[in-house]
Amino acid sequence: MKYKVIPFVAELTESDTTSAVANQLDTLINDMSSQGWDYIRLENVDTVVKGNPGVAAGCFGAGATPATPDYSTSYMVAVFRKA
């Protein structure tokens, strides 16, 4: 059994409804199905994006870069499998 995981990010405008999300997922599922992949499910993947510790300032603060903190985010991925 082979598995394939593909990021799924629905693109919406202010006037779109939830059916626009469903249509985009439907298109992805049908495209992958035509390539022999069976849709399993959507998964939410939580992750931490590492921040930047920054660079100390030189004379008069020249060349300094501010530190940025780590932050959490999540991504939706579609899971498919092929025999």
Residue pairs with C-beta under 8 A, 6 or more apart in sequence:
1 81
1 82
1 83
2 81
2 82
2 83
3 40
3 79
3 80
3 81
3 82
4 32
4 37
4 79
4 80
4 81
4 82
5 43
5 77
5 78
5 79
5 80
6 28
6 32
6 77
6 78
6 80
7 75
7 76
7 77
7 78
8 24
8 25
8 28
8 42
8 76
8 77
8 78
9 75
9 76
10 20
10 21
10 24
10 25
11 24
12 20
12 21
25 42
25 78
28 78
29 39
29 78
32 39
32 78
32 80
33 39
36 82
37 80
37 81
37 82
38 80
38 81
38 82
39 78
39 79
39 80
40 79
40 80
40 81
41 78
41 79
42 76
42 77
42 78
42 79
43 76
43 77
43 79
44 74
44 75
44 76
45 74
45 75
45 76
45 77
46 72
46 73
46 74
47 72
47 73
47 74
47 75
48 70
48 71
48 72
48 73
49 70
49 71
49 72
49 73
50 70
51 67
51 68
51 69
51 70
51 71
52 65
52 67
52 68
53 67
54 64
54 65
54 66
54 67
54 68
55 63
55 64
55 65
56 64
57 63
57 64
58 64
